Amino acid sequence: ERILNLGDNIEIRPTKYYIGFSPGKRILFVWFYFLKRKKHIRAILWIKKDELDDYRNISKPYKDWGTEIIIKPNSDLDYIMTLIKQSYKKHLS
């Protein structure tokens, strides 16, 4: 719900392997993998690590185009939402 509240045009794009979020018909700006037998969720942001303002350094590079965040039960969701919002804003321009 917090991701959908980032803007009026956000669409949910579920697949067999992940749930993605997209600003309209554009490319996904974040997607979540729910891994079996794991106690965390993997979030992939479509923004390079060096473009992200992650002063807590909780993210790591993902391939050559994105950033990965591991979300655990005790993770600070408010802070993670600031990172997701940065990816969303990048894809609006």
C-alpha positions in Angstrom: 0.0 0.0 0.0 2.8 2.4 0.8 4.3 1.9 -2.7 1.0 2.5 -4.3 0.7 5.7 -2.4 3.8 7.1 -4.1 1.7 8.1 -7.1 -1.6 7.8 -8.9 -0.2 5.9 -11.8 1.5 3.0 -10.1 0.5 -0.5 -11.4 1.1 -3.8 -9.7 2.7 -6.4 -12.0 2.6 -9.8 -10.4 4.3 -12.8 -12.0 5.1 -16.3 -11.0 8.5 -15.3 -9.5 8.0 -11.7 -8.2 5.7 -8.8 -7.7 6.7 -5.7 -9.6 5.5 -2.1 -9.5 5.5 0.2 -12.5 4.7 3.8 -13.1 2.0 3.4 -15.8 3.1 1.3 -18.8 6.8 2.1 -18.1 9.5 -0.2 -16.9 9.4 -1.6 -13.3 11.0 0.6 -10.7 11.0 -2.1 -7.9 10.2 -5.7 -7.6 10.1 -8.1 -4.7 11.1 -11.8 -4.6 9.5 -13.9 -1.9 12.0 -16.8 -1.4 10.8 -20.2 -0.2 12.2 -21.2 3.2 13.8 -17.8 3.7 12.9 -15.3 6.4 13.5 -12.3 4.2 12.3 -10.6 1.0 14.6 -9.5 -1.7 13.8 -6.1 -3.2 15.4 -5.1 -6.5 15.4 -1.4 -7.4 15.9 -0.3 -11.0 18.5 2.3 -10.0 22.2 1.9 -9.8 23.8 1.8 -6.4 25.9 4.9 -7.0 22.8 6.9 -8.0 21.0 5.9 -4.7 21.3 8.1 -1.6 21.7 5.2 0.9 23.6 6.7 3.8 23.0 3.6 6.0 24.5 1.5 3.2 21.9 -1.3 3.5 21.9 -2.0 -0.3 24.3 -3.6 -2.6 24.8 -3.5 -6.4 22.6 -5.9 -8.4 24.1 -6.9 -11.8 25.2 -3.7 -13.7 21.9 -1.8 -13.6 20.2 -2.1 -10.2 20.4 -2.3 -6.4 19.4 -5.1 -4.1 17.9 -4.7 -0.6 17.3 -7.6 1.8 14.2 -6.9 3.9 14.0 -8.8 7.2 11.3 -8.7 9.9 13.3 -6.1 11.9 14.2 -3.9 8.9 13.4 -0.2 9.0 10.6 0.0 6.5 10.4 3.8 6.6 14.1 4.0 5.5 13.6 1.3 2.8 10.6 3.3 1.5 12.9 6.3 1.0 15.1 4.1 -1.3 12.1 2.8 -3.2 10.9 6.4 -3.7 14.2 7.4 -5.2 13.9 4.6 -7.8 10.3 5.6 -8.5 11.2 9.3 -9.0 14.1 8.3 -11.4 11.6 6.5 -13.6 9.2 9.4 -13.8 11.7 11.6 -15.6 
